[in-house]
Amino acid sequence: MKIGVVVFPGSNCDKDMIYVLSNILKHEVVELWHKNTDLQDVDLVVLPGGFSYGDYLRSGAIARFSPIMEKVIAFANEGGYLLGICNGFQVLCESGLLPGALLHNPSHNFACKNVYLKPHSNQNLITRDLDKNKAFKIPVAHGEGRYFIEEDQRATLAENGQILFQYCNASAKVNEEANFNGSVENIAGVCNAQKNVYGMMPHPERAADENLGNVDGRTLLESLLKGVEASLVK
Amino acid sequence: MKFKAEINVMPHKALLDPQGKAISKSMTNIGLPEITGVRMGKHIHLEVEAESEEAAKAKVEEACQKLLTNQITEYYEFTLAQAELEA
């Protein structure tokens, strides 16, 4: 599979993502510079973490209007697969490709630590093959990760299987204590109704190399990539 | 004609504003416990070239809705005035 990783000025998790996708998961990976408008026939576009355009105005607000994003949005609207991690998730929400928005953590601290994620359902490509009762240990690194969505849209999100993961404790219990950034219903990531656009605050690419002692993130990425590959064959 | 707009962008009233909350708490530290309920937003100045005030207002509205605010979490209001001609 051919994967494109978008690089905005201020992206800083692009190299990690490229390393994991190419060296560990063995896919062909190309960098897509924000000023380019050619997606190079990729099967999946990844928006990495970082501080695109210095997070000026709002996180992701300016990146959303960069030249490459016009093509990325059109690609998604035609059913192309997207994955946004951290700042990439913020860009996808700002683009309107994903529902909701990401706000300042209530602590006003930059949260940089390992957290646990529980798959909410098995109704989307990233959670399809995952054990719903397992707590996946994945690092977070963000100051603005408080997921918010208007109350009248929350039930639909759950019913459609659009909630990817919820913050939980080490025993996979979703509770208030595990909700370190105050997200609505502990939500750590969502997908769109068509299930081709995925976004999450935690960084699976930072937990994908055996040398780092945790490969829970690799399991998540493998699950998504397997799903995307299967859908391409159809 | 050139117009000047001053835009206030604020977090929706129902949303927790951690910055405002932190500032509120700090008021006690500077000896002003009477001050509460701080909420923090953004104040944006811009200039717009348009044929009429109506047209300028429409441009500013578009900028607010497309880029300057995220309407899921923020609301805005603005004032618009014709820029003074340079002497």
Interface residues (C-beta under 8 A of the other chain):
Chain A: L57 R58 A61 I62 F65 E94 G100 A101 L103 H104 N105 P106 S107 H108 F148 I149 E150 G182
Chain B: P11 L15 L16 P18 Q19 A22 L67 L68 N70 I72 T73
